[in-house]
Amino acid sequence: MKDYLIARTFPELESTDQQLLLSISEIREVESGQTLLKQGDINRNIFLVLSGLLRSFVITSEGKDRTILLSKEKMRTASFNSFLRNQPSEVNIEAIEPSIVLIINSSKFQKLAQEHKVLAMLEKKGMQDFLAEAAERLHHFTTLTPVERYRAIIDNHPDLIQRVPQKYLASYLGITTVSLSRIRSRSQA
């Protein structure tokens, strides 16, 4: 099963490269609600979703929970500031449905990527995808209304509407659950 999940996630990798990746990684099954990274810890790993759904969130100074990233199959997440700068994580990462996660040790991956061009390309593509998603999210928050942000999720990630609990989806959109209910009602009318 594990080999199948890796092959499905990384079809561009030869089996020897997949085995190299597995040699510096751990595949972990996590339950809904289980935390992979806590705010304040140093993040030394990249979490790649093989199946399931993770959310990255912060607790604001007012004590409110704000979802900043949703990561589904084939998506990566981490506290990038933490592992790039070796400082405490500002985010929490948890599963919001039962998930299988590839936990990649960042420093070991860096060493392997220096020796294996295919893994270096994999890292580059992963960072490009992450940056593109972050830029798109920033663009949506600075230029779109909440209704337009909701429609963008429907257009780009329709499965998230059914998979993400309403309170997390509302937080991700930057609105209240009441506002999300209104938007959903108007969208279905």
N, C-alpha and C positions, 0 to 999 in steps of 0.2 A: 504494500500500500504506500509506504513512504517513498519508494523509488518511483512509483507511478505519479505521486503528487509532485515530486521534484521534476520529473520528465515533462509533466503537463505544464508546470509553471515556467520551466526553462527549456523549451523545445530547441532553442538555438545552441544549447550546450551538448557536446559529445558526452557519452556516459562517463568517460574518465574525468572530465571537468565537473560533472555532476557529483561524482564521488569525492573529488577534491573539496568541493563546496560542503558536502556532508561531513567531511573530516574535521572541519572547523566550526561546525554548527550543531545545533540540537533541534530536533523536532519535538515540539511539546503540544499536547492536547490541553486546552484550557477551557474551563467551564464559564458560562455566562456569569459576569460579575467579578471574575478573577482578575486581579491586578498583575500586570507584567512589569510596570515601572511606577514608582511612587515619586511624587514631587519631593525634591531634596536629595534623592539618590543620584549617584553618578551613572550616567548611561554609557555602557560599554558595548552595547549590541544594537544591531538593526533587526527589527521584527518584520518578517515578510509573511503575509497572510496566505497560507496554502488553501485553507477553506475557513469560512466563518467571517466574522466582522469585529473589528476593534475600533475603539474611539480614543482619541487623545483629548484630554480636557484639563482645564486649569480651575483653581479655586480663586476667585477674585478677592480683593481686600475686604469686600463686604460679605464674604463667605458664600458667594453664589458659585454654582457649578456651571462652567461654560465649555461646551463641546467645540473644539477648534479644528478637529480633523476626524473624518470617518475613513477607515481603511478596510476595503473588502479584498476579495481574492486577487492575487498577483500585485497587490499594493504593498509598499514599504512604509514603515513608520519608525520613529525614534524621537528622542529628544536631541535633535541635531546640535543645538547650542551646547548641550551637556557633553556629548562625546567629542565634538570638534574642539571645544575649549576646555575640556576636563573640569567642568564646573557643575554644581548641583542642578538637577533637572528642574525646569519650571513647569513641566507637565506631568500628568499621570496618564498611563496607558492601561486600558482594561478591555476585556472581551465583553461585547454586548450580546453575543450569541455563542454557543459552543463553537470553538475554533481549533484549527490545527495551525500552528505557527512555526516557521523556521526561524530560529534565533541564531543570527550570524554574529560571531565574535568579530568586532570591527578591526582590532589590531592584527589578529591572525589573517583576516581577509586581506588587509593592506599588504602584508608580507607576501601572500600567495599571488595577489594581483600584480606585484612587481615582477614575478617570474612567469606568469601566465597571461598572455595578451587577451585571451578570451574573457578571463575574469575581470581584467581591467576594463574591457569594453562593457561588460555587464554592470560594473560599478558606475561607469560614466552614464550609461543609459538609465540606470536607476536614479541617479542624481538629477538627470535631465527631466525625467518624468515627474519626480518630486517637485522640482523647481517650477515646472510648467503648471502643475496642479496648484501650487502655492500662489503663483502669479495670477492664475485664473480666479482663485478664491478672493484674492485682494481686489482684483478688478470688479468682481461681482459685488463685493461689499462697498466699494467706493462709487459705483455707477448704477447699480440696479436697485429697484425697490424690493421690499420683501416678497411681493407677489412675483416679480420677475426672477428673484432668486429661487423661489419655490418651483417655478416653471423650468428653470435651468436644471434643477435636480431631476425633474420629471423627464426632461429631454436627454440629459447626459447619463443619469444613473437611476432609471425608473424603479429598479429593484429596491433601492434604499427606502422609498416611500413605504413599502410593505415591511421591510426588515428592521428599520430603526424605530425604537419606541418614540412616541410623539414628543415627550419631554426633551429627549436628546436631539431630535430633528429640529424642534423649535429653537433650542439653544444654538445649534449649528447654523441656523438661518438668522440668528440674532433677533428673534422675536419671542413673544410669550406663547404658551400653549393655547391660550384663548385666541390670539391672533392667528395662529396656525389653523385652528379649527374653523375660523371664519374664512380663511383663504381656501381651505379644502372644500368647504361648503359651496363657495362661489365657483370654484373650479369644476365642481361636479354638476352644477346647475346648467 
